[in-house]
Amino acid sequence: MTSDTRAESPVPSGQVRLEVPASSANLGPGFDSIGMAIDLWDSVEVEIGGDQLLIECEGEGAAAVPRDRTHLVFRSMSVMWHGLGYATPSGVVLRCRNAIPHSRGLGSSAAAIVAGVTAAAALVGIDPNSATGRQLIGDVAGDLEGHPDNSSASVYGGITVSWANDDGNGWRTAQLTPHADLRAIAFVPDRQLATDEARAALPTNVGHGDAGRNSGRAGLLTHALTQDPSYLLPATREWLHQEQRRAAYPASMHLVDRLRSAGHAAVISGAGPTVLVLTTSGDQDTVLSYADEVWNPISRPIPDTGVRAHSRR
């Protein structure tokens, strides 16, 4: 996406309201490529008009987010408008109601980026529900996020497998239909962990043996998620990121160890520290019994749709 001769075109007056789902990325071996939407939604309203920026926030993380042009939703809107050839308007009202916990590994940053990119597109007349609109939103959000796993799940819903185009320009996503009996339970701790901190713990090189083992389990994971959940435990074994970051979230890894030793497919959600368990309806109560005062368990369905936009021009 590049700017063109419309670089100074004004964004038309209008309003858009949208909801963006949370997401869990990696799911074990699907590092930076496999994501899953979670039925926990941030709501955003944007109105163009006036001569100043007004940002209102409530809910999760509201006390910590900026109320100026550095707000992630606003920054993402600006990037999208610039790329489409529009000047960022001086008069913007942005209202955010956050339900996704911040810095817990549930895609709060990706959801904010998807919200901003989608709102910007809708306000200049691009249909975010069309195939071309979703592709554009997915490309820009993936670029801003740096990897497409969380953002693609928030854009498309369901389970997504994403990869970079061979020319390095843009992203592609395949949307998978979850098995009807698949359930996701997130154990969310009170503590936060910045994604940058978690990524700093990763090695720069991976051995061929580990890469081969990991790719085999990633292939099995897509089968387990969509066709046969009995394979979930071996399918969620990975070699690229969790053990390397154990020191960043020891309590989370202890819970993962306990759950996996009991036969449950537990993984670190995204960069952590949330623990995600992929299970079936018959095992939900057993998995939930592992919760204690440290963990806030969230048992949610997997929505089959991603970001939902409602425009008023």
Secondary structure as the mmCIF struct_conf table of DSSP 4:
data_model
#
loop_
_struct_conf.conf_type_id
_struct_conf.id
_struct_conf.beg_label_comp_id
_struct_conf.beg_label_asym_id
_struct_conf.beg_label_seq_id
_struct_conf.end_label_comp_id
_struct_conf.end_label_asym_id
_struct_conf.end_label_seq_id
TURN_TY1_P TURN_TY1_P1 THR A 5 GLU A 8
STRN STRN1 SER A 9 PRO A 10
HELX_LH_PP_P HELX_LH_PP_P1 VAL A 11 PRO A 12
BEND BEND1 SER A 13 SER A 13
STRN STRN2 GLY A 14 ASN A 26
TURN_TY1_P TURN_TY1_P2 LEU A 27 PRO A 29
STRN STRN3 GLY A 30 ILE A 48
BEND BEND2 GLY A 50 GLN A 52
STRN STRN4 LEU A 53 GLY A 59
TURN_TY1_P TURN_TY1_P3 GLU A 60 ALA A 64
BEND BEND3 VAL A 65 VAL A 65
BEND BEND4 ARG A 67 ASP A 68
TURN_TY1_P TURN_TY1_P4 ARG A 69 THR A 70
BEND BEND5 HIS A 71 HIS A 71
HELX_RH_AL_P HELX_RH_AL_P1 LEU A 72 LEU A 84
TURN_TY1_P TURN_TY1_P5 GLY A 85 GLY A 85
STRN STRN5 TYR A 86 ALA A 87
HELX_LH_PP_P HELX_LH_PP_P2 THR A 88 PRO A 89
BEND BEND6 SER A 90 SER A 90
STRN STRN6 VAL A 92 ASN A 98
BEND BEND7 ILE A 100 ILE A 100
HELX_LH_PP_P HELX_LH_PP_P3 PRO A 101 PRO A 101
TURN_TY1_P TURN_TY1_P6 HIS A 102 SER A 103
BEND BEND8 ARG A 104 LEU A 106
HELX_RH_AL_P HELX_RH_AL_P2 SER A 108 LEU A 123
TURN_TY1_P TURN_TY1_P7 VAL A 124 GLY A 125
TURN_TY1_P TURN_TY1_P8 PRO A 128 ASN A 129
BEND BEND9 SER A 130 SER A 130
HELX_RH_AL_P HELX_RH_AL_P3 ALA A 131 GLU A 145
BEND BEND10 GLY A 146 PRO A 148
HELX_RH_AL_P HELX_RH_AL_P4 ASP A 149 TYR A 156
BEND BEND11 GLY A 158 GLY A 158
STRN STRN7 ILE A 159 ALA A 164
TURN_TY1_P TURN_TY1_P9 ASP A 166 ASP A 167
BEND BEND12 GLY A 168 GLY A 170
STRN STRN8 TRP A 171 LEU A 176
HELX_LH_PP_P HELX_LH_PP_P4 THR A 177 HIS A 179
TURN_TY1_P TURN_TY1_P10 ALA A 180 ASP A 181
STRN STRN9 LEU A 182 PRO A 189
BEND BEND13 ASP A 190 ASP A 190
HELX_RH_AL_P HELX_RH_AL_P5 THR A 195 ALA A 200
TURN_TY1_P TURN_TY1_P11 ALA A 201 ALA A 201
BEND BEND14 LEU A 202 LEU A 202
BEND BEND15 THR A 204 THR A 204
HELX_RH_AL_P HELX_RH_AL_P6 HIS A 208 THR A 226
TURN_TY1_P TURN_TY1_P12 GLN A 227 GLN A 227
HELX_RH_3T_P HELX_RH_3T_P1 PRO A 229 TYR A 231
HELX_RH_AL_P HELX_RH_AL_P7 LEU A 232 ALA A 235
TURN_TY1_P TURN_TY1_P13 THR A 236 THR A 236
BEND BEND16 TRP A 239 HIS A 241
TURN_TY1_P TURN_TY1_P14 GLN A 242 GLN A 242
HELX_RH_3T_P HELX_RH_3T_P2 GLU A 243 ALA A 248
HELX_RH_AL_P HELX_RH_AL_P8 PRO A 250 SER A 261
TURN_TY1_P TURN_TY1_P15 ALA A 262 GLY A 263
STRN STRN10 ALA A 265 ILE A 268
TURN_TY1_P TURN_TY1_P16 GLY A 270 ALA A 271
BEND BEND17 GLY A 272 PRO A 273
STRN STRN11 VAL A 275 THR A 280
HELX_RH_3T_P HELX_RH_3T_P3 SER A 281 ASP A 283
HELX_RH_AL_P HELX_RH_AL_P9 GLN A 284 LEU A 288
TURN_TY1_P TURN_TY1_P17 SER A 289 TYR A 290
TURN_TY1_P TURN_TY1_P18 GLU A 293 VAL A 294
STRN STRN12 TRP A 295 ARG A 300
BEND BEND18 ASP A 304 ASP A 304
STRN STRN13 ARG A 308 ARG A 312
#
